[in-house]
Structure formats: C-alpha cells, structure tokens
C-alpha cells in the first residue's frame, strides 16, 4: 500500500482523458452546420418563392393588359358593325363565294387607346402592350346566298411586364368571336312586293268569281236586247232615248276585254308591287265574297227591268211604261257594272304567278327555303320559356342588355304574347314559332335605317294602328299562321304569306314602303341586297380563349 502511494507521489502526472469533450464539440459543430445549412436552404427557398410570386403578380398584370385590349377590340368591332360611317360597316357585309376563305384583316381595331390608358397608372408601371391583331379568320355561306354567311373573328393581344434584371414576363391572349351576317328584312325577291300570297286560292275562289263574271256579262246582253225591243215599240221621243241608252252600253266583246277573266291555275300566287305609300285594303282580296252582294243587287235590278219590259209589251203606246223601263234599264246597267268593276280593279291592283311563268320554280323554291330549318340556322339567339321565365321576358332582357337588336332572334315558344310596341331600333328579324305576336303602333318613330321584320312559323300575328314593319307568314306545316288586323290597322312595309285568311285581315291594309326593299335587280338580272339591309351580329360570349405564357 505504501509503495503504491509512494510510487504515486513520485511518478510524473498523466494527461487528463478528454474523449467525452471532443465528442460533444463534434456534435455541436455538426448541429451548427446543419442549422446553418437549413437556414440557408430556407432563405434560398424564401427568396425563390418571393421571386416566383413577383413573376406571377407581374404576369397577372400583363394578362390584365391583354384582356383589356381584347375586350376593347371586341367592343369597337360591335360598334363599327352597326355604324354606317365606319369603314368596317361595308367590309363586314362583303359577299363570300364558294372557294373563298372570306379572311379579312381588321387593322382599324388594333389601336386600343383605353387599354393603353390603363398602363399609365402607377400600379401598371413596367407593363407594356406589345401587339394587337384582329382578323376575320373564316367566313362561309349559310346556303347559296353570298350575302348571308357565318364566320369567326380572332382577336389577339400580347402584353409583357418587367420583373427586374432586364427580364420580362409575357402573356398573349387569343379569343374567338362568332359572327353572322344575314339579310335583316323580307328575303329577295319577295321584298320587291307590297303583298305576296303564295297560295292565291287561300284568299278567294277565283272559279266562283269567273262564274259571276260570265253571268254579269250575260246580263249586259240581256239589257241590250231589252232596249232594242222596247225601242221598236216606242214612240219617236222614247225611241230616241232608247237609242242613246243603247249607244252607251258596251258590247259583250268590249266588256269582256275590259273585264278580263281571272286565271284559275292551281297552284297560283298573287302579288302587288306598289309605289311609296300606296295603300292596299285587304278587304278587296276575298273578291268572291265582295262581289256576291253586288251580284245580288244587279240580279234584282235586272228582274225589275224584265218586269218593265213586260209592261211595255202589254201597253206599247203608254209613255209612262217606257219611262219606267228606261229608268230600270239604266239602274240595272249601273248595278251590273258595279258587279264587274271589282274584278277589273283586282286585275289592275294585283298580278299573278303561275307554273307556266319561267319565274315560278325559282320563286317557289325560295319560299320553301324559308321554313324553320333556315331560320334556326341563321339565328343569332334562340329564346324559349325556361327556369320560370317566359321567352317574352328573355327578349326584353336581351334588348336591355344589347340595346338595338340586330340579326335573327328565334323564339321557340312563349306562354305570354310577344308584344312589340313603341320603338324597336336596329335591324331585327324576329322569328316566332308558337304563341302570339302583338304589334301596336310599332316603330312609328324609329330612327332612319331601322328595320323590323316579324316571321311567323305558326304563331298568330295581331296588328293594331300603323305599324312600320314587315310580316312574313312562312311555311309552317299543318298549322299556318293567322294574321288578324284591327279596324283601321296599317302594315307599312311588306306582307308575304304562304297562305292568308283574308277574312281575318280584312279590316286592315298594307301600305307600300320603299325602304323595306332590300335591293335591286341589275341589268344582268343579278339580285343584290343593299348594304344597309344586312344585319351583322356577334355572339355575346367568346367561343374560345387561349393564353400563352412565357
């Protein structure tokens, strides 16, 4: 034990054992390195996130500028299409033929002052609108008419925004807008008429009219023979009066030439051309009914004349008998003439189109084309009762949203009448399949150039007062449309009907208006519609929107 203690005291001291402290230091060092690395990584990620967020925000600002430019081009396009003073007004209404793409550059739209003004704000500093482009990419004919077409406008705007270090983010927006160009009025060639009825037999019985005509012509001959017979029996003074009456009577041949027989072709159309403000009372259309009363009066006068002749035969020397007969002959002749005059006037006011006419096939085909399928194809808007709202309400909402309506609006059905009163500006063709359309003193004060045409595919049409519009009662299958006109009502425009119940419309009249005529026939017999009669409409929403980011 002592040795051990002595040995301990005398030996040199050994270094202390530091292995535990070294391990701790290493751990601390590693921890610091880990924390430093983690902190650096977090700092790097935060910096990257900040940069990404900055680029995203700046990209959104560039996108805002591009969207603003596209919307401005679309707004200016709609306005130019409706403004006759704009160069685009005529260009958008140009004709397109088979084999042509119908492509149009629209540089007039590429200046976007409102979008540029947006970039002047402090919030948009560093944002630049680099380019705008407007093009009608494609146009095609609906059918075979070069002036009725559909297509698509492509609007492109590219904008960029600075993100620092000379770098910029770019956003390019391309949007497609569908367009339709249609004739906003009565289609050719029917626009050239004040009145056109494809089925002339729907207004009256022409065979019955001709039977009454032949009867009346026979009465004139009967009266002539009675005057000749009485003249022989009369004293000189009375005989001279019979001669004067006889000389006044036309011969059967002369009267037959003057009052021609009406055609009885089946099928057959009738039409009236007319001049500005020329009035066509519709009660003249049912000629058979109209002349029946005159025919009955003439028959009564003839019978009285025949009775007077019998008295003269019994008492040929009686001056009073001759005086009475002369009076009755004159009245019978006047009544017979009154029964024939409406037939003459019908010939003067109306013309006929029959299968023997070279125009028949083309006109018949054109009318047959104007059925429901055609109007659906060219319609810009289709309305119907839905979601508790009627089509009539939808029409009013569309009108309040878009202002003056143009193009074709197709109404499938409406639980309540479509009421057109007051002023309907624009160039509108309103097609109604079912229900009722009521027109009350419509468009009396409409701006110059406004056109309103109502097309019925079976809906009833009612007119009150003077209405500045045209009406087409189109082919409608088993349930043709009925036109009802209030007493004194006037349709100042054009009336075209597949069939027409003349009794329902008899209290009104059609007034010829040159302004509804959509075009002229050239020297080469080619038909062209006037530019101002085209309606150009655009879809309310873009057909597509594509964004390019870089």
C-alpha positions as CSV (number, residue, x, y, z in Angstrom):
1,X,0.0,0.0,0.0
2,X,2.8,2.4,0.9
3,X,4.5,1.6,-2.3
4,X,1.7,2.4,-4.2
5,X,1.2,5.7,-2.5
6,X,5.0,6.5,-2.8
7,X,5.0,5.4,-6.4
8,X,2.1,7.6,-6.9
9,X,3.7,10.6,-5.5
10,X,6.9,10.2,-7.3
11,X,5.6,9.5,-10.8
12,X,5.1,12.1,-13.4
13,X,1.4,13.2,-13.8
14,X,-0.5,11.8,-17.0
15,X,-2.6,14.0,-19.3
16,X,-6.3,14.1,-18.4
17,X,-8.8,12.0,-20.6
18,X,-10.6,14.4,-23.0
19,X,-12.5,11.9,-25.2
20,X,-16.1,13.0,-23.9
21,X,-15.5,16.7,-24.5
22,X,-14.3,16.1,-28.1
23,X,-17.4,14.1,-28.9
24,X,-19.6,16.9,-27.6
25,X,-17.7,19.5,-29.6
26,X,-18.2,17.5,-32.8
27,X,-21.9,17.2,-32.1
28,X,-22.2,20.9,-31.6
29,X,-20.2,21.6,-34.7
30,X,-22.4,19.3,-36.8
31,X,-25.5,20.9,-35.3
32,X,-24.3,24.3,-36.2
33,X,-23.5,23.2,-39.7
34,X,-27.0,21.6,-40.0
35,X,-28.7,24.6,-38.7
36,X,-26.7,26.8,-41.0
37,X,-27.4,24.6,-44.0
38,X,-31.1,24.5,-43.1
39,X,-31.3,28.3,-42.6
40,X,-29.5,28.8,-45.9
41,X,-31.9,26.5,-47.6
42,X,-34.9,28.2,-46.1
43,X,-33.5,31.5,-47.1
44,X,-32.9,30.3,-50.6
45,X,-36.5,28.9,-50.8
46,X,-38.0,32.1,-49.4
47,X,-36.0,34.1,-52.0
48,X,-37.1,31.7,-54.8
49,X,-40.8,31.9,-53.6
50,X,-40.6,35.7,-53.4
51,X,-39.2,35.8,-57.0
52,X,-41.9,33.3,-58.2
53,X,-44.7,35.3,-56.5
54,X,-43.3,38.5,-58.0
55,X,-43.3,37.0,-61.5
56,X,-46.8,35.7,-61.0
57,X,-48.1,39.0,-60.0
58,X,-46.4,40.7,-62.9
59,X,-47.7,38.1,-65.2
60,X,-51.2,38.7,-64.0
61,X,-50.7,42.4,-64.7
62,X,-49.6,41.7,-68.2
63,X,-52.6,39.4,-68.6
64,X,-54.9,42.2,-67.4
65,X,-53.5,44.4,-70.1
66,X,-54.0,41.8,-72.8
67,X,-57.6,41.1,-71.6
68,X,-58.3,44.8,-71.7
69,X,-57.1,45.1,-75.2
70,X,-59.1,42.1,-76.5
71,X,-62.3,43.4,-74.8
72,X,-61.8,46.8,-76.3
73,X,-61.3,45.4,-79.8
74,X,-64.5,43.3,-79.4
75,X,-66.4,46.4,-78.2
76,X,-65.1,48.5,-81.1
77,X,-65.9,45.7,-83.5
78,X,-69.6,45.5,-82.4
79,X,-69.9,49.3,-82.7
80,X,-68.3,49.5,-86.1
81,X,-70.5,46.8,-87.5
82,X,-73.6,48.9,-86.6
83,X,-72.2,52.3,-87.7
84,X,-72.7,53.1,-91.5
85,X,-70.0,55.7,-91.1
86,X,-67.4,53.1,-90.2
87,X,-65.2,51.6,-93.0
88,X,-65.8,48.2,-91.3
89,X,-69.6,48.5,-91.8
90,X,-69.3,47.7,-95.5
91,X,-66.3,45.4,-95.3
92,X,-68.1,43.1,-92.8
93,X,-71.0,42.9,-95.2
94,X,-69.0,41.9,-98.2
95,X,-70.1,38.8,-100.2
96,X,-68.4,35.5,-99.8
97,X,-68.4,32.9,-102.6
98,X,-67.6,29.2,-102.6
99,X,-63.8,28.5,-102.6
100,X,-63.0,31.7,-100.8
101,X,-61.9,31.7,-97.1
102,X,-63.5,35.1,-96.5
103,X,-60.5,36.1,-94.5
104,X,-60.3,39.8,-93.6
105,X,-57.6,41.8,-91.8
106,X,-59.1,44.4,-89.4
107,X,-56.3,46.9,-88.7
108,X,-58.9,49.5,-87.7
109,X,-59.4,47.7,-84.5
110,X,-55.8,47.3,-83.5
111,X,-55.4,50.7,-81.9
112,X,-56.7,50.3,-78.3
113,X,-56.5,53.7,-76.6
114,X,-58.5,52.6,-73.5
115,X,-56.2,49.7,-72.8
116,X,-53.1,51.9,-73.3
117,X,-54.5,54.5,-70.9
118,X,-54.7,51.7,-68.3
119,X,-51.0,51.3,-68.5
120,X,-50.4,54.9,-67.5
121,X,-51.4,54.2,-63.9
122,X,-48.7,53.7,-61.2
123,X,-49.9,50.2,-60.5
124,X,-49.2,49.1,-64.1
125,X,-45.7,50.7,-64.3
126,X,-43.4,48.5,-66.4
127,X,-46.3,46.8,-68.2
128,X,-46.3,47.1,-72.0
129,X,-48.9,46.3,-74.6
130,X,-46.7,44.9,-77.3
131,X,-49.1,43.9,-80.1
132,X,-52.8,43.6,-81.1
133,X,-54.2,41.8,-84.0
134,X,-57.8,41.5,-85.3
135,X,-58.8,39.1,-88.2
136,X,-61.9,37.5,-89.6
137,X,-60.4,34.1,-89.9
138,X,-63.1,32.4,-91.9
139,X,-66.5,33.1,-93.5
140,X,-68.8,30.6,-95.2
141,X,-72.3,31.0,-96.9
142,X,-75.2,29.6,-94.9
143,X,-76.7,28.2,-98.1
144,X,-76.2,29.6,-101.6
145,X,-76.5,33.3,-100.8
146,X,-73.2,35.1,-100.8
147,X,-74.5,37.8,-98.5
148,X,-75.8,35.5,-95.8
149,X,-72.8,34.0,-94.0
150,X,-71.2,32.9,-90.8
151,X,-67.7,33.1,-89.6
152,X,-65.3,33.8,-86.7
153,X,-63.2,36.8,-85.7
154,X,-59.9,36.1,-84.0
155,X,-58.7,38.8,-81.5
156,X,-55.1,38.6,-80.2
157,X,-53.3,40.8,-77.7
158,X,-49.8,40.4,-76.4
159,X,-48.5,42.2,-73.3
160,X,-45.4,42.0,-71.1
161,X,-44.3,43.2,-67.7
162,X,-40.8,43.8,-66.3
163,X,-39.6,41.6,-63.4
164,X,-36.2,43.1,-62.9
165,X,-32.7,42.5,-64.3
166,X,-33.9,43.4,-67.8
167,X,-36.2,40.3,-67.8
168,X,-39.9,40.4,-68.8
169,X,-42.8,38.0,-68.5
170,X,-45.2,37.8,-71.5
171,X,-48.9,36.9,-71.7
172,X,-50.7,36.5,-75.0
173,X,-54.5,36.1,-75.2
174,X,-56.3,34.9,-78.2
175,X,-60.1,34.9,-78.3
176,X,-62.6,33.8,-81.0
177,X,-65.9,35.6,-81.6
178,X,-68.5,34.1,-83.8
179,X,-70.3,36.4,-86.3
180,X,-73.3,36.0,-88.5
181,X,-74.4,38.2,-91.4
182,X,-78.0,37.9,-92.6
183,X,-80.5,39.9,-94.5
184,X,-82.5,41.9,-91.9
185,X,-85.7,42.0,-93.8
186,X,-88.0,40.2,-96.2
187,X,-85.8,38.0,-98.4
188,X,-85.4,38.5,-102.1
189,X,-87.3,38.6,-104.3
190,X,-90.4,39.0,-102.0
191,X,-89.1,42.3,-100.7
192,X,-90.0,43.9,-104.1
193,X,-93.7,43.4,-103.3
194,X,-96.0,45.2,-101.0
195,X,-98.1,42.0,-100.9
196,X,-97.3,38.4,-101.9
197,X,-99.5,35.4,-101.3
198,X,-98.1,32.1,-102.4
199,X,-101.5,30.3,-102.4
200,X,-103.8,32.8,-104.1
201,X,-106.7,30.4,-103.7
202,X,-106.4,30.9,-99.9
203,X,-107.8,34.5,-100.3
204,X,-110.7,33.8,-102.6
205,X,-112.4,31.4,-105.0
206,X,-111.4,32.5,-108.5
207,X,-113.6,30.0,-110.3
208,X,-116.6,31.4,-108.5
209,X,-115.5,35.0,-109.4
210,X,-115.3,33.9,-113.1
211,X,-118.8,32.3,-113.0
212,X,-120.2,35.5,-111.6
213,X,-118.3,37.5,-114.3
214,X,-119.8,35.4,-117.1
215,X,-123.3,35.8,-115.6
216,X,-122.9,39.6,-115.4
217,X,-121.7,39.8,-119.0
218,X,-124.8,37.8,-120.0
219,X,-126.9,40.4,-118.1
220,X,-125.5,43.2,-120.2
221,X,-126.5,41.4,-123.3
222,X,-130.0,40.8,-121.9
223,X,-130.3,44.5,-121.1
224,X,-129.1,45.4,-124.7
225,X,-131.8,43.2,-126.2
226,X,-134.5,44.7,-124.0
227,X,-133.5,48.2,-125.1
228,X,-133.6,47.2,-128.7
229,X,-137.0,45.6,-128.4
230,X,-138.6,48.5,-126.5
231,X,-137.1,51.0,-129.0
232,X,-139.1,49.3,-131.8
233,X,-142.3,49.6,-129.8
234,X,-141.8,53.2,-128.6
235,X,-142.9,56.5,-129.9
236,X,-140.2,58.6,-131.6
237,X,-139.3,60.6,-128.5
238,X,-138.9,57.5,-126.4
239,X,-137.2,55.6,-129.2
240,X,-134.5,58.3,-129.3
241,X,-133.8,57.8,-125.6
242,X,-133.6,54.0,-126.1
243,X,-131.0,54.7,-128.8
244,X,-128.9,56.9,-126.6
245,X,-129.0,54.3,-123.8
246,X,-128.1,51.6,-126.3
247,X,-125.2,53.5,-127.6
248,X,-123.9,53.9,-124.1
249,X,-123.9,50.2,-123.5
250,X,-120.6,48.4,-124.3
251,X,-120.8,45.3,-126.5
252,X,-120.2,42.0,-124.8
253,X,-116.9,41.7,-126.6
254,X,-115.7,45.1,-125.4
255,X,-116.8,44.5,-121.9
256,X,-115.2,41.0,-121.9
257,X,-111.9,42.6,-123.0
258,X,-112.1,45.3,-120.4
259,X,-113.0,43.0,-117.5
260,X,-110.8,40.0,-118.2
261,X,-111.3,36.6,-116.8
262,X,-109.1,35.8,-113.8
263,X,-106.7,33.0,-114.0
264,X,-107.7,29.7,-112.4
265,X,-104.4,27.9,-112.4
266,X,-103.7,25.6,-109.5
267,X,-101.3,26.4,-107.9
268,X,-101.1,30.1,-108.3
269,X,-99.6,33.1,-106.4
270,X,-100.7,36.7,-106.4
271,X,-98.7,39.8,-105.7
272,X,-98.8,43.6,-105.7
273,X,-95.8,45.8,-106.4
274,X,-97.0,49.2,-105.4
275,X,-95.4,52.6,-105.1
276,X,-94.4,54.6,-102.0
277,X,-97.4,55.0,-99.6
278,X,-99.8,53.2,-102.0
279,X,-102.5,51.6,-99.9
280,X,-103.9,48.1,-100.4
281,X,-107.1,47.5,-98.3
282,X,-107.1,43.8,-97.6
283,X,-110.9,43.5,-97.8
284,X,-110.6,43.5,-101.6
285,X,-108.8,40.2,-101.5
286,X,-111.8,38.0,-100.9
287,X,-113.2,39.0,-104.3
288,X,-115.8,36.2,-104.5
289,X,-117.5,37.4,-101.2
290,X,-117.1,41.0,-102.1
291,X,-118.9,40.8,-105.4
292,X,-121.6,38.5,-104.3
293,X,-123.6,41.3,-102.7
294,X,-123.2,43.5,-105.8
295,X,-124.1,40.5,-107.9
296,X,-127.4,40.0,-105.9
297,X,-128.2,43.7,-106.3
298,X,-127.7,43.6,-110.0
299,X,-129.9,40.5,-110.3
300,X,-132.7,42.3,-108.5
301,X,-132.4,45.3,-110.8
302,X,-132.4,43.0,-113.9
303,X,-135.6,41.4,-112.7
304,X,-137.2,44.8,-112.3
305,X,-136.1,45.7,-115.8
306,X,-137.6,42.5,-117.2
307,X,-140.9,43.3,-115.4
308,X,-140.8,46.8,-117.0
309,X,-140.3,45.3,-120.4
310,X,-143.4,43.0,-119.9
311,X,-145.4,46.1,-119.2
312,X,-144.2,47.8,-122.3
313,X,-145.1,44.8,-124.3
314,X,-148.6,44.9,-122.9
315,X,-149.0,48.7,-123.4
316,X,-146.5,49.8,-126.0
317,X,-148.2,53.2,-126.5
318,X,-148.1,54.1,-122.8
319,X,-145.3,56.7,-122.3
320,X,-145.2,56.1,-118.6
321,X,-144.4,52.4,-119.2
322,X,-141.5,53.4,-121.4
323,X,-140.3,56.0,-118.9
324,X,-140.3,53.4,-116.2
325,X,-138.4,50.9,-118.4
326,X,-135.8,53.4,-119.3
327,X,-135.2,54.1,-115.7
328,X,-135.0,50.4,-114.8
329,X,-132.7,49.6,-117.7
330,X,-130.3,52.4,-116.6
331,X,-130.3,51.2,-113.0
332,X,-129.8,47.6,-114.0
333,X,-126.9,48.5,-116.2
334,X,-125.3,50.5,-113.4
335,X,-125.7,47.7,-110.9
336,X,-124.3,45.2,-113.4
337,X,-121.3,47.4,-114.0
338,X,-120.8,47.6,-110.2
339,X,-120.7,43.8,-110.1
340,X,-117.9,43.8,-112.7
341,X,-115.8,46.8,-111.6
342,X,-114.2,45.0,-108.6
343,X,-112.9,42.3,-111.0
344,X,-111.4,44.9,-113.2
345,X,-109.8,46.6,-110.2
346,X,-108.4,43.3,-109.0
347,X,-106.7,42.9,-112.3
348,X,-105.3,46.4,-112.1
349,X,-104.0,46.1,-108.5
350,X,-102.7,42.5,-108.5
351,X,-100.6,40.3,-110.7
352,X,-100.4,36.5,-110.9
353,X,-97.7,34.0,-111.0
354,X,-98.5,30.5,-112.3
355,X,-96.4,27.4,-113.1
356,X,-96.3,28.5,-116.8
357,X,-94.2,31.5,-115.8
358,X,-90.4,31.0,-116.0
359,X,-90.0,32.6,-112.6
360,X,-92.3,30.1,-110.9
361,X,-89.7,27.4,-110.0
362,X,-87.2,29.9,-108.5
363,X,-89.8,31.8,-106.5
364,X,-91.4,28.6,-105.2
365,X,-88.1,27.2,-104.2
366,X,-87.1,30.4,-102.4
367,X,-90.3,30.5,-100.4
368,X,-90.0,26.8,-99.5
369,X,-86.4,27.5,-98.2
370,X,-87.8,30.0,-95.6
371,X,-89.0,27.3,-93.2
372,X,-87.9,26.6,-89.6
373,X,-84.6,24.9,-90.5
374,X,-83.4,28.0,-92.3
375,X,-84.3,30.4,-89.5
376,X,-82.7,28.2,-86.9
377,X,-79.5,28.1,-89.0
378,X,-79.2,31.9,-89.3
379,X,-80.4,32.8,-85.8
380,X,-78.0,34.6,-83.5
381,X,-80.2,34.0,-80.4
382,X,-82.7,31.3,-79.6
383,X,-85.2,32.0,-76.8
384,X,-87.8,29.9,-75.1
385,X,-89.7,29.6,-71.8
386,X,-87.4,28.2,-69.2
387,X,-86.5,28.4,-65.5
388,X,-89.7,30.2,-64.7
389,X,-89.1,32.9,-67.2
390,X,-91.0,33.4,-70.5
391,X,-89.4,34.0,-73.8
392,X,-91.1,37.4,-73.8
393,X,-89.1,38.3,-70.7
394,X,-85.9,36.9,-72.2
395,X,-86.4,39.1,-75.2
396,X,-86.8,42.2,-73.1
397,X,-83.7,41.3,-71.1
398,X,-81.7,40.7,-74.3
399,X,-82.9,44.1,-75.6
400,X,-82.0,45.9,-72.4
401,X,-78.5,44.3,-72.4
402,X,-77.6,44.8,-76.0
403,X,-79.6,47.8,-76.9
404,X,-80.8,47.9,-80.6
405,X,-81.1,44.3,-81.7
406,X,-79.8,43.1,-85.0
407,X,-79.8,39.8,-86.9
408,X,-82.2,37.0,-86.3
409,X,-83.8,36.2,-82.9
410,X,-85.6,32.8,-82.9
411,X,-88.4,32.4,-80.3
412,X,-89.4,28.8,-79.9
413,X,-92.4,29.4,-77.6
414,X,-93.7,31.8,-75.1
415,X,-96.5,31.4,-72.6
416,X,-97.3,35.1,-72.9
417,X,-97.7,37.2,-76.0
418,X,-94.6,38.8,-77.6
419,X,-95.7,42.4,-77.6
420,X,-93.9,44.8,-79.9
421,X,-94.9,48.4,-79.2
422,X,-93.1,51.6,-79.2
423,X,-89.7,51.9,-81.0
424,X,-87.6,48.9,-81.9
425,X,-84.3,50.3,-83.3
426,X,-81.8,48.2,-85.1
427,X,-82.1,45.7,-87.9
428,X,-84.1,42.8,-86.4
429,X,-85.8,39.7,-87.8
430,X,-87.9,38.2,-85.0
431,X,-88.9,34.6,-85.8
432,X,-91.7,33.2,-83.6
433,X,-92.7,29.5,-83.9
434,X,-95.6,29.3,-81.4
435,X,-97.8,31.7,-79.5
436,X,-98.9,35.2,-80.4
437,X,-97.2,38.3,-81.6
438,X,-99.0,41.6,-80.9
439,X,-97.8,44.7,-82.8
440,X,-99.2,48.0,-81.6
441,X,-98.2,51.2,-83.4
442,X,-94.7,49.8,-83.6
443,X,-91.7,51.8,-84.9
444,X,-93.7,55.0,-85.7
445,X,-90.7,57.0,-84.5
446,X,-87.9,54.6,-85.3
447,X,-84.5,56.0,-86.4
448,X,-83.8,56.1,-90.1
449,X,-82.4,52.8,-91.3
450,X,-84.1,50.7,-88.6
451,X,-85.8,47.6,-90.0
452,X,-88.2,45.2,-88.2
453,X,-89.5,42.0,-89.7
454,X,-91.7,39.5,-87.9
455,X,-91.6,35.9,-89.2
456,X,-94.3,33.6,-88.1
457,X,-93.9,29.9,-88.3
458,X,-97.4,29.3,-87.0
459,X,-97.7,32.0,-84.3
460,X,-100.7,34.3,-84.6
461,X,-99.9,37.9,-85.6
462,X,-102.1,40.8,-84.5
463,X,-101.7,44.4,-85.7
464,X,-103.2,47.5,-84.2
465,X,-102.7,51.0,-85.5
466,X,-100.0,51.9,-88.0
467,X,-97.0,49.5,-87.7
468,X,-93.7,50.3,-89.6
469,X,-92.6,46.7,-90.2
470,X,-92.9,43.8,-92.5
471,X,-94.5,40.4,-91.8
472,X,-93.7,37.0,-93.3
473,X,-96.1,34.2,-92.7
474,X,-93.7,31.5,-93.5
475,X,-94.2,27.8,-94.4
476,X,-95.5,26.2,-91.2
477,X,-96.8,22.8,-91.9
478,X,-100.3,21.8,-90.9
479,X,-101.0,24.9,-88.8
480,X,-100.4,28.0,-90.9
481,X,-100.2,31.4,-89.2
482,X,-103.2,33.7,-89.0
483,X,-102.9,37.5,-89.4
484,X,-105.5,39.5,-87.6
485,X,-105.8,43.2,-88.2
486,X,-107.8,45.6,-86.1
487,X,-110.2,48.1,-87.7
488,X,-108.1,50.7,-89.5
489,X,-104.8,48.9,-88.8
490,X,-102.0,49.5,-91.4
491,X,-98.9,47.4,-92.0
492,X,-96.5,50.0,-93.5
493,X,-94.0,47.6,-95.1
494,X,-94.4,44.3,-96.9
495,X,-96.7,41.4,-96.2
496,X,-95.6,38.0,-97.5
497,X,-97.7,34.9,-96.8
498,X,-97.7,31.3,-97.7
499,X,-101.4,31.3,-97.1
500,X,-103.7,34.2,-96.0
501,X,-107.1,34.1,-94.4
502,X,-108.4,37.3,-96.0
503,X,-111.4,37.4,-93.7
504,X,-109.2,37.7,-90.6
505,X,-107.2,40.5,-92.1
506,X,-110.0,42.3,-94.0
507,X,-110.3,45.3,-91.6
508,X,-106.7,46.5,-92.2
509,X,-104.5,47.5,-95.1
510,X,-100.9,47.1,-96.4
511,X,-99.1,50.4,-97.2
512,X,-96.2,50.1,-99.6
513,X,-92.9,51.4,-98.2
514,X,-89.8,51.6,-100.5
515,X,-87.4,51.5,-97.6
516,X,-88.1,47.8,-96.8
517,X,-87.0,46.8,-100.3
518,X,-83.6,45.2,-99.6
519,X,-82.2,45.5,-103.1
520,X,-82.4,46.0,-106.8
521,X,-82.1,43.8,-109.9
522,X,-79.2,44.9,-112.1
523,X,-79.1,45.0,-115.8
524,X,-77.7,41.4,-115.8
525,X,-80.7,40.3,-113.7
526,X,-78.5,39.5,-110.7
527,X,-80.0,40.4,-107.4
528,X,-78.1,42.3,-104.8
529,X,-79.2,43.4,-101.4
530,X,-78.3,46.9,-100.2
531,X,-75.5,47.0,-97.7
532,X,-77.7,48.7,-95.1
533,X,-80.2,45.8,-95.1
534,X,-77.6,43.3,-93.7
535,X,-77.6,42.6,-90.0
536,X,-74.2,41.7,-88.5
537,X,-74.3,40.1,-85.1
538,X,-71.7,38.7,-82.8
539,X,-72.1,36.0,-80.1
540,X,-72.4,37.5,-76.6
541,X,-69.5,35.3,-75.3
542,X,-66.2,34.3,-76.8
543,X,-66.1,30.9,-78.5
544,X,-62.7,30.2,-77.1
545,X,-59.9,31.9,-75.0
546,X,-56.3,30.6,-75.1
547,X,-53.4,32.0,-73.1
548,X,-49.7,31.7,-73.9
549,X,-47.3,32.3,-71.0
550,X,-43.6,32.8,-71.3
